[in-house]
């Protein structure tokens, strides 16, 4: 049976890999598709997931809650750039997970 932390790591890894697979499967036309004019495109949704991971990584593990990390950039990243950013964010998150233990999961991070 997995510990709580091992379970979190396993789920995090699996879901992030599915996210990156989804990015890789989308064509350029699908990246800019949106179901309605006022809604995010597929690419914007993926960028939002990436930015959210970066925001919480810096906030929870570095105490840096900079809300501008959640703003879309003026130039939208290419798919390879997004993939690289996802991989870098995941590496940082996994490294930060290495600093945790099951007993520290209840700690309040400020």
N, C-alpha and C positions, 0 to 999 in steps of 0.2 A: 504494500500500500504506500502511495506517495505521501510525503509530508505536505502540509498546506503550501509551503513555499515552492516545493518541487511541482506541485499541481499548477500553481500560478505560472511558473516558468514554462511548463509544457503547453498550457493553453495559450500563453502569450506568443510563444514561438510558432505554434500551429496557426493561430489567427493572423499573425503578421505574414507568414508565408503565403497564406491564402490571399491576403491583400496584395502582395507583390505579384502573385500569379494573375490576379485580376487585372492589375496594371499592365502586365505583359500581354495579356490576351486582347486588350482593347486596341482598336485601330485609331489612327489620328482622328478620323471622323467621329468615332464613338466617344473619344475623349472630350469632344466639344458638344456632344449631344446633351440636350436637357429636355425633360418631359414637358415643361412649361416655361415661358419666357422669364418668369421671375424666380425660377429655381436654379440651384447649382447645376453645372454640367457634371458629367461623370468625373472629369479631371479635377474639377474644383472639390468634389467630395473626397477624392483620394488625397488631394493636397490638404484638405481640412483634417483628415485622419493623421497625416504626417505632422502637421503643425500642432495638433493636440498632443501627440506623443512627445514632441519636443517641449511643448509648454509644461506638461506635467513632469517630464524628466528634470528640467531645470528647476521647476518649483519644488518638487518633492525632495530631490537629492542635492540641490545647490542653494535652495532658499531664494531663488530668483524667479519671481512671479511676474515677469514682464508680459503684459497683455498684448504688446505689439507683435509678439510671436504668432498671434492668431490672425493677424491682418494678411490679406493676400498681397503678394509682391506685385510691383508695377509690371513686371515681365513674368509671364507664366513659365515655370520650368519645363524643359523637355521631358519626355518619358525617361530617357537614360539618366538625366539629372535627378528626377524624382526617385528613381530606383536607387541611385547612389545615396541620396539623402535618407531614404527608408533604411538602407543597410547601415548607414552611420548612426542613425537614431536607434536602431535595434541593438547595435553593438554597444552603444552607451547605456541603454536601458539594461541590457543583460549584464554588463559590467557592474552597474549599480545594484542589480539584484544580488550579485555576489557579496555585497556588503551587508545583506539582510540575513536574518535567521528567523526561524518560526517564532521565536520569542519576541522579536522586534517588530513583527507585523502589526501589532496593536499600537506601536509608538505613534504619537501625533507628530507629523512633519509640518514645520512652519517655514 
